[in-house]
């Protein structure tokens, strides 16, 4: 979360832990993330946002209200809010996001597309008559946007992201080793062993899980190459969407991209070798930005700082209301 005049004031995973019996919120953010896969049956740690859309409206509303409270918002202090959303979400999903924010305490909620916010956050000259392309790989979506003169020229979005890589690792363990590993373990494997392209200095690592047949703990030794095989399906979908966006580029802007390169943002962009894989498959230089995780929120922050002058960048909220030009 970014507050006007203050910068980033909150940085937490979008996870909330609930007591399913009483409905009480027990934890949120990092604390709730630590609970995933470790709670008794009546305590549920959930991600109310999946694939860039709301999967549980009530829980999302409660989470947004808690987030706003953490940064000092009260009933007497109702802020205007800008929310970054995937380009791929539907009008119904957009309306659900804005409604959840308003019910949680926002006086007004506007939406901006994540790749546009990422480009602003990465300080790309999107208002100039040159081609700027951003690849934003988030938890639930991968979006590629080519921008010029302040607008989106070409856009490609798929609902495949980092969480799909985690799921692919879990499926691989079940299929190849008959072992169940949790969501948190799968993410740790992705960070330590995962890669999209062969890199120097690769090492094997021990991974512990529960054997499905016996129910007992078991340890296996994994190599980075095995993980590349495991995650190839979601990776291929991401790469295909990037290549598809590049194919839509007008010739003049395509020339700019060969010179300027393409900018990679988002948590999924931090997967080892992701920039190398995209460069090899697209034949266009792909570079990871300096702060891939924060680019989107920093871009939203710049929009907040210049709120009145950037109305045209806001999306339709699903109810037909869009920023004034």
C-alpha positions in Angstrom: 0.0 0.0 0.0 1.2 3.5 -0.9 0.0 6.6 0.9 0.1 10.0 -0.7 3.1 12.0 0.5 4.5 9.0 2.5 5.4 6.3 0.0 5.0 2.6 0.6 3.4 2.2 4.1 2.5 -1.5 4.0 3.9 -4.5 2.3 2.2 -7.8 3.1 1.0 -10.9 1.3 -2.7 -11.0 0.5 -3.5 -13.8 3.0 -6.0 -13.8 5.8 -6.5 -16.4 8.6 -10.1 -16.9 9.9 -11.7 -19.0 12.6 -14.3 -20.8 10.5 -16.5 -21.4 13.6 -16.7 -17.8 14.8 -15.8 -15.9 11.7 -13.1 -14.1 13.7 -10.0 -12.8 11.8 -7.0 -14.2 13.5 -4.2 -12.9 11.4 -3.4 -11.2 8.1 -0.4 -10.8 5.8 3.0 -12.4 6.8 1.5 -13.8 10.0 -1.3 -15.5 8.2 1.1 -16.7 5.5 3.1 -18.6 8.1 -0.1 -20.4 9.1 -0.8 -21.9 5.6 -0.8 -25.7 5.9 -0.1 -25.6 9.7 -3.5 -24.8 11.2 -6.2 -27.0 12.9 -9.2 -27.7 10.8 -11.3 -24.8 12.2 -8.7 -22.2 11.3 -8.5 -21.4 7.6 -5.7 -19.4 6.0 -6.9 -18.3 2.6 -6.1 -16.0 -0.3 -9.3 -14.2 -1.1 -7.9 -13.1 -4.5 -7.0 -15.7 -7.1 -6.2 -15.3 -10.8 -6.5 -11.6 -10.3 -10.1 -11.7 -9.2 -12.1 -11.9 -6.0 -13.0 -15.5 -5.0 -14.6 -14.6 -1.7 -16.2 -11.1 -1.6 -16.9 -10.9 2.2 -13.3 -12.0 3.1 -11.8 -9.6 0.6 -13.9 -6.8 2.0 -12.7 -7.6 5.5 -9.1 -7.8 4.4 -9.3 -4.4 2.7 -10.9 -2.9 5.8 -8.1 -4.3 8.0 -5.4 -3.0 5.5 -6.9 0.5 5.6 -7.1 0.4 9.4 -3.5 -0.5 9.6 -2.5 2.7 7.8 -4.7 4.9 9.9 -8.0 5.0 8.0 -11.1 5.4 10.1 -14.8 6.2 9.7 -13.9 9.9 10.0 -11.1 9.6 7.4 -12.4 8.0 4.2 -9.7 8.2 1.5 -9.8 8.0 -2.2 -8.3 4.7 -3.3 -6.6 3.6 -6.5 -6.4 -0.2 -7.0 -4.2 -2.0 -9.5 -6.0 -4.8 -11.3 -5.2 -7.2 -14.1 -6.2 -6.2 -17.6 -7.9 -9.5 -18.0 -10.6 -9.1 -15.4 -14.2 -8.8 -16.5 -16.6 -5.9 -15.9 -18.3 -7.9 -13.1 -15.0 -8.6 -11.5 -14.0 -4.9 -11.7 -17.3 -3.9 -10.1 -16.7 -6.4 -7.3 -13.3 -4.9 -6.6 -14.5 -1.3 -6.4 -17.6 -2.3 -4.3 -15.4 -4.2 -1.9 -13.1 -1.2 -1.4 -16.0 1.2 -0.9 -17.7 -1.1 1.6 -14.4 -1.4 3.4 -14.2 2.3 4.0 -13.0 4.0 0.8 -14.8 7.2 -0.2 -14.0 6.5 -3.8 -12.2 3.7 -5.6 -10.7 3.9 -9.1 -9.0 1.1 -11.0 -5.8 1.2 -13.1 -4.3 -1.7 -15.2 -1.3 -3.3 -13.6 1.0 -3.1 -16.6 0.3 0.6 -17.0 1.0 1.2 -13.3 4.2 -1.0 -13.6 5.4 1.1 -16.5 4.8 4.3 -14.6 6.6 2.8 -11.5 9.6 1.7 -13.7 9.9 5.3 -14.9 9.4 4.4 -18.6 8.6 7.3 -20.9 5.1 6.1 -21.8 3.9 9.5 -22.9 6.7 9.8 -25.5 6.1 8.6 -29.2 8.3 5.5 -28.7 7.5 1.9 -27.9 7.7 0.8 -24.2 6.7 -2.7 -23.3 6.2 -4.2 -19.9 5.8 -7.8 -18.9 4.1 -8.1 -15.5 4.2 -11.6 -14.0 2.1 -11.7 -10.9 0.7 -14.4 -8.6 -2.4 -15.1 -10.8 -1.8 -13.4 -14.1 0.8 -12.6 -16.7 0.3 -9.4 -18.7 2.2 -7.9 -21.5 1.5 -4.3 -22.6 3.0 -2.2 -25.4 2.6 1.5 -24.7 3.2 4.7 -26.6 1.9 8.3 -26.3 0.3 7.5 -23.0 -1.9 4.7 -24.3 -1.9 0.9 -24.7 -1.1 -0.1 -28.3 -1.1 -3.9 -27.8 -2.1 -6.0 -24.8 -2.0 -9.7 -24.0 -3.1 -11.2 -20.7 -3.4 -14.8 -19.5 -4.5 -16.1 -16.1 -1.3 -17.9 -15.4 1.2 -16.7 -12.8 3.5 -17.6 -10.0 0.8 -19.6 -8.1 0.5 -21.8 -11.1 4.2 -22.5 -10.9 3.8 -23.5 -7.3 0.8 -25.8 -8.2 2.9 -27.4 -11.0 5.6 -28.2 -8.5 3.1 -29.8 -6.1 1.6 -31.9 -9.0 5.1 -33.0 -10.1 5.9 -34.3 -6.6 2.7 -36.3 -6.4 3.1 -37.7 -9.9 6.8 -38.5 -9.9 7.6 -39.3 -6.2 4.2 -40.0 -4.6 4.9 -37.2 -2.1 2.6 -34.4 -1.0 4.2 -31.0 -0.3 2.4 -27.9 0.9 1.9 -24.6 -0.8 4.6 -22.8 1.3 7.1 -25.6 0.6 6.3 -25.5 -3.1 7.0 -21.7 -3.1 10.3 -22.3 -1.3 11.4 -24.9 -3.8 10.5 -22.4 -6.6 12.7 -19.7 -5.0 15.7 -22.0 -4.2 15.7 -24.5 -7.2 13.3 -23.0 -9.7 14.5 -21.5 -13.0 13.1 -20.7 -16.4 16.5 -21.2 -18.2 19.7 -23.1 -17.4 22.0 -20.9 -15.3 25.6 -21.2 -13.9 26.2 -22.7 -10.5 23.1 -24.8 -10.2 23.0 -27.2 -7.2 20.7 -29.9 -6.0 18.7 -29.7 -2.7 16.9 -32.0 -0.3 13.1 -31.6 -0.1 10.9 -33.1 2.6 7.3 -34.1 2.2 4.7 -36.7 3.2 4.6 -40.0 1.3 1.0 -40.6 0.1 1.2 -44.4 0.4 2.6 -44.7 3.9 1.7 -41.2 5.3 5.2 -41.0 6.6 7.7 -38.1 6.1 10.1 -38.7 3.2 13.1 -36.8 1.8 14.1 -36.7 -1.9 17.0 -34.9 -3.7 15.9 -32.6 -6.5 17.8 -30.9 -9.3 17.0 -27.5 -11.0 16.5 -29.4 -14.3 13.7 -31.5 -12.7 12.0 -28.3 -11.5 12.3 -26.8 -15.0 10.5 -29.9 -16.4 7.9 -29.6 -13.6 7.0 -26.0 -14.4 7.3 -26.0 -18.1 3.6 -25.9 -18.8 2.8 -22.6 -17.0 6.1 -21.1 -18.2 5.3 -21.9 -21.8 1.9 -20.2 -21.4 3.6 -17.1 -20.1 6.1 -17.0 -22.9 3.5 -17.6 -25.5 1.5 -14.6 -24.3 4.6 -12.4 -24.4 5.4 -13.5 -28.0 1.7 -12.9 -29.0 1.8 -9.3 -27.7 5.1 -8.7 -29.5 3.5 -10.0 -32.7 0.8 -7.3 -32.4 3.4 -4.4 -32.4 3.3 -2.0 -35.3 6.6 -2.1 -37.3 7.8 1.3 -36.0 7.3 0.4 -32.4 8.8 -3.1 -32.9 12.0 -1.4 -34.0 12.0 0.7 -30.7 11.7 -2.5 -28.7 14.8 -4.0 -30.3 16.7 -0.9 -29.2 15.0 -0.2 -25.9 14.3 -3.7 -24.8 11.4 -5.1 -22.9 11.0 -4.5 -19.1 10.1 -7.4 -16.8 8.3 -6.7 -13.5 6.3 -8.6 -10.9 7.2 -11.3 -8.4 7.1 -14.0 -11.1 9.7 -12.0 -13.0 12.2 -12.7 -10.2 12.3 -16.5 -11.2 15.9 -17.2 -12.0 16.6 -17.1 -15.8 13.1 -15.7 -16.7 14.6 -12.8 -18.5 17.0 -15.1 -20.4 14.2 -17.4 -21.4 12.0 -14.6 -22.7 15.0 -13.1 -24.6 15.8 -16.4 -26.2 12.2 -17.1 -27.3 11.2 -13.6 -28.3 14.5 -12.5 -29.9 14.1 -9.1 -28.2 16.2 -8.1 -25.2 14.3 -8.5 -21.9 15.6 -6.8 -18.8 14.4 -7.1 -15.2 13.7 -3.7 -13.6 15.4 -2.6 -10.4 12.4 -3.1 -8.1 10.2 -5.8 -9.8 8.1 -6.4 -6.8 7.3 -2.8 -6.1 7.0 -1.4 -9.6 3.2 -1.7 -9.7 2.5 -0.1 -6.3 5.1 2.7 -7.0 3.3 3.4 -10.3 0.0 3.6 -8.4 1.7 5.9 -6.0 2.7 8.3 -8.7 -0.9 8.2 -10.0 -2.1 9.0 -6.4 0.3 12.0 -6.2 -1.0 13.4 -9.5 -4.6 12.2 -9.1 -6.4 15.0 -10.8 -4.3 15.1 -13.9 -4.3 11.3 -14.7 -8.1 10.7 -14.8 -7.9 9.3 -18.3 -5.7 6.4 -17.2 -8.4 4.9 -14.9 -10.4 1.9 -16.2 -14.1 1.6 -16.3 -15.1 0.3 -12.9 -17.6 -2.1 -14.4 -20.6 0.2 -13.8 -19.8 2.3 -16.8 -17.9 5.0 -14.9 -14.5 5.9 -16.2 -11.9 8.6 -15.5 -12.8 12.0 -17.0 -10.6 13.0 -20.0 
